[in-house]
Amino acid sequence: MQDAGFVKNAFAGIASRYVLANHVLSLGIDVLWRQLTARKVAEKQPRTILDLATGSGDLVETLQSACIGAQILGADFSVPMMREAQKKAFNQLIAADGMNLPFHDGSFDALTVAFGLRNMASWPGALVEMRRVLKPQGFLFVLDFSLPSLPVIRPAYLFYLKNIMPRIAGWITGQRKAYEYLCSSVERFPSGSDMEALILSCGFKSVKTRHLSFGIASLYVASVE
Ligand SMILES: C[S@@+](CC[C@H](N)C(=O)[O-])C[C@H]1O[C@@H](n2cnc3c(N)ncnc32)[C@H](O)[C@@H]1O
């Protein structure tokens, strides 16, 4: 659970350098995670997709190539972040808070949220809202950071997360504090079976987890029915 005002300011501050920082900090692996997510979305053949917390539109860009013919809408509560998406010539954007989405019940076949749920004011509140706007046959795709469980990799990753990542991100964006927060949020965010339990408690019928890159990130695919 996060403070919405702080999160908004944090993303406004890093918007113009967010994509560069992402690629440097993840050594480009984030691109592969989004590609995998987009492939999984395409397998469900959705006609309408909401990419929530769309930010700079990186996932939307990948979804556009994978889900040809689908109507894709990006939503985010940070206008500066969405300006970055517009620079990629993506204009199907709406300013909206994930905690209170301006859509009717059952509006979308698929809802994707990449590195966004972790930053929302209430994780269960946001998930219930996501489920509400999905059609009964719809699917939710949550891509986010998680903590590796392997004994050697976990402490090494935690060290990187706490000591190295905020410093490098600070050099790139000039906003070290924002990244100290973003990195610390990864530790607090539920993952694996905890995230599955959370998703199921918010009314989804089933959920499957795929751990990516030793569990540094995870993709959760949940079905409404
Ligand atoms: C780390 S960025 C992720 C951007 C993009 N999805 C990606 O894959 O890179 C997180 C985004 O979540 C947005 N966000 C955080 N809380 C939100 C909320 N309550 N409603 C809508 N967007 C939110 C932020 O503004 C930011 O653009």
The ligand as an SDF file (V2000), in Angstrom:
LIG
                    3D

 27 29  0  0  0  0  0  0  0  0999 V2000
    6.7700    1.8270  -12.8690 C   0  0  0  0  0  0  0  0  0  0  0  0
    5.6060    2.6630  -13.8690 S   0  0  0  0  0  0  0  0  0  0  0  0
    5.1390    1.4080  -14.9950 C   0  0  0  0  0  0  0  0  0  0  0  0
    4.8940    1.9000  -16.3810 C   0  0  0  0  0  0  0  0  0  0  0  0
    4.6480    0.8240  -17.4290 C   0  0  0  0  0  0  0  0  0  0  0  0
    3.4940    0.0210  -17.1100 N   0  0  0  0  0  0  0  0  0  0  0  0
    5.8500   -0.0540  -17.6370 C   0  0  0  0  0  0  0  0  0  0  0  0
    5.6780   -1.2430  -17.8720 O   0  0  0  0  0  0  0  0  0  0  0  0
    6.9700    0.4350  -17.6170 O   0  0  0  0  0  0  0  0  0  0  0  0
    4.2510    2.7190  -12.7710 C   0  0  0  0  0  0  0  0  0  0  0  0
    3.1150    3.5890  -13.2390 C   0  0  0  0  0  0  0  0  0  0  0  0
    2.0080    3.3630  -12.3630 O   0  0  0  0  0  0  0  0  0  0  0  0
    1.2970    4.5680  -12.2870 C   0  0  0  0  0  0  0  0  0  0  0  0
    0.3930    4.5180  -11.1420 N   0  0  0  0  0  0  0  0  0  0  0  0
    0.7170    4.3300   -9.8490 C   0  0  0  0  0  0  0  0  0  0  0  0
   -0.3860    4.3470   -9.0960 N   0  0  0  0  0  0  0  0  0  0  0  0
   -1.4420    4.5150   -9.9310 C   0  0  0  0  0  0  0  0  0  0  0  0
   -2.8480    4.6240   -9.7450 C   0  0  0  0  0  0  0  0  0  0  0  0
   -3.3950    4.5530   -8.5430 N   0  0  0  0  0  0  0  0  0  0  0  0
   -3.6180    4.7930  -10.8340 N   0  0  0  0  0  0  0  0  0  0  0  0
   -3.0820    4.8730  -12.0680 C   0  0  0  0  0  0  0  0  0  0  0  0
   -1.7510    4.8150  -12.3140 N   0  0  0  0  0  0  0  0  0  0  0  0
   -0.9410    4.6310  -11.2460 C   0  0  0  0  0  0  0  0  0  0  0  0
    2.3940    5.6160  -12.1790 C   0  0  0  0  0  0  0  0  0  0  0  0
    1.9360    6.9090  -12.4880 O   0  0  0  0  0  0  0  0  0  0  0  0
    3.4120    5.0750  -13.1830 C   0  0  0  0  0  0  0  0  0  0  0  0
    3.2410    5.6440  -14.4610 O   0  0  0  0  0  0  0  0  0  0  0  0
  1  2  1  0
  2  3  1  0
  2 10  1  0
  3  4  1  0
  4  5  1  0
  5  6  1  0
  5  7  1  0
  7  8  2  0
  7  9  1  0
 10 11  1  0
 11 12  1  0
 11 26  1  0
 12 13  1  0
 13 14  1  0
 13 24  1  0
 14 15  1  0
 14 23  1  0
 15 16  2  0
 16 17  1  0
 17 18  1  0
 17 23  2  0
 18 19  1  0
 18 20  2  0
 20 21  1  0
 21 22  2  0
 22 23  1  0
 24 25  1  0
 24 26  1  0
 26 27  1  0
M  CHG  2   2   1   9  -1
M  END
$$$$
